[in-house]
């Protein structure tokens, strides 16, 4: 693919085609702008330039560049989404223990471990479990612990679904402006609050 450069050249002495040594310098889509300049696309060609052919090549090149630029902006927006999805804005819940508020999160692996511990405690006839959240021990009866864990899992599933919807929406956008203006922080469920 031929390489084009977007540039501005002085309007005085502007030539669409100019021989430079053994090659031809071609300016396409020249548009006058402030400061006595002409904004255009520039390329070099070895043979006698065919303006119609070069113009068609330019359109193909511009479409390719626009596609690449859009892909880069989408990648950036996806990175913002992933960072938001991994942040405390999504991955957090609050446990109010007396006068103390604990903001914390339980990863999928921790949820699995807690479920196993709760099941084991119940099987052994225990009535309470004692998880430690951010260094603070909490006492929960078995049913409350099961319910809290189920609510956290459903919340996590809902957040995952919202994130996947955002990914699909970003991928479907067709302009850089639409991608840059897309709000990837909307639609998440309210964070959970537990009273102990």
N, C-alpha and C positions, 0 to 999 in steps of 0.2 A: 504494500500500500504506500502510495506516495505520501510524503510528509508535507504538511502545510503549516504555516506559522501565521497566527493572527498578529497583525502589526499596524502601526500608524506611520505613514510616510508624508513628507512635505507635499502639499498640494501643488506648489510651484515646481514645475518640471516633472510632475507625475506622469508615468507612462504605464499602460497596462502590460505591454510586452517590451522588454529591453534586453538587448544582447549584452552579455557579460562574458568576455573571453570567448570560449567555445560553446557556452551554454546560454540558455534564455531564462531571464528572471520574469516571472509572470505574477501580476497582481489581479485578484478576482474579487468581485463584490465590493468594489470601492465605494465608500460612503463618506462624504465630507463631514468633518466634526470640527469642534471649536479649536482655535489656535492655528488655523491654516493647515490642518492636517487632513489626510484621507485615511480612514480606517479600512483595512482590507485583509485578505488572506494572500500569502505570498508562497510561491514554490519555485523550484528550479526544474528545468527540463533540458534534455540533451538535444532533442530534435526540434524542428519547427513546431511551435506550440499550436495545438488544436484547442481553442478556447472552449468549445462545447464539450469536448471530452474531458478537459481539465475541470470544468465546472461540475460535471457529473461525478468525477472523482472526489471533488471537494465536498459534495453533498454526502457521499458515502463516508468520507473521513469525518465530517461533522457529526453524522449519526453515530459513528463508532465512538468518537470522543464523548458525546453526550451520554451514551450508554455506559461508558466506563465511569464518567463522573457521577452518574446516578447510582451506579453500583457502589462506589466509594462512600457516598453520602448514606446509602442504606446500611452499609457495614458499620458506619459510625453510629447511626441511630440504633442499630441492633446492639452495639456495645453499650450504649446508654441504657437501653432496655434491660440487658442482662445485669448491668451494675445495679440498676434500680430494683430488679427482681431479687437480687442477692442482698440488698441493703436492709437495714432495720425498718425502713418504711413499709416493707412487705413482711420480712421474716422477723416478727416480733409479736409478743403478746404480753399482757400485764397481769400480774398476780398481786392483788392487794391482800397483804397479811397484816392484820391489825392496822397500825399507822404507817406501815412500810409498803411502798409500791416497788415491785420487782419487774423490770422490763427484761425479757429473756426470749430465747427461742430454743426449740428442740429439733435437731436435725432428724431426717428419716431414720438414720441408724440409732439415734438415741430413742426415738419413738418406739422402734422395734425392741430395744433393750428394756424400756419402761414397760411395754406390753408384756414381755416375758416375765419381768419381775412381778407385775401385778397378778398375772395368771398363776405364777408360782405361789405367791402369798395367799391367794384365794384358795388354791388347791390344798395348802397346808392349814387352812382354817383361820388364817390371820384376818383381822378386820380392818387393818390400816396399813398404809405404805408411807414411806418417809423420804420422798425425793428431796434433793438439794438443788435449789435454783439460784444461780449466781452466788453460791456460798451460803445461802439462807436455807436451813432445813424447814421443810413444810410437812405437816401431817395431814393425810387425806384418807377418808374411808375408801374401801375398795371401789364401791359404785361411783363415787365422786371422781376418783382417779380414772376409772374406765371412761366415764362420760367426758371428762376434760381431755383425755387423750383422743377420743373419737372426734371431739369438736376441733382439736388442733389439726387432726388429719384431714377432716373435711375442709377446713380453712385453707390448708396447704394445697389440697386438690383444686379448690376454687381459684386460688392465686395462680397455680400452674395453668389452668384453663384460660385465665385472662391474659397471661403472658403469651401463650400460644396464639390467642386471637390477635394480640398486638403484632406478633411476628408476621402472621398472615396478612394483616392490614398493611404493614410497612412494605412487605414484598409486592403487594398489589398496586402501590402508588407509582405514578408514572412521571412525576416531575420532582426536581430537586427541591423546589419551594414547598411542595406538599409533604415531602419527607422531613425537611427541616422544621416545618410547622406542626408536625404530628405530635400529639401529647400522649406519650407512652405511660403516663402515671395514672390514667383514669381507669375506672371500672373495677378496681380491686375491692374486695369486701372489707368492711370495717375490722380493725384489729380486735382480737378477742380480749376480754377482761374477765378475770376470775376473782371471786371473793372467797377468801379462806378464813 
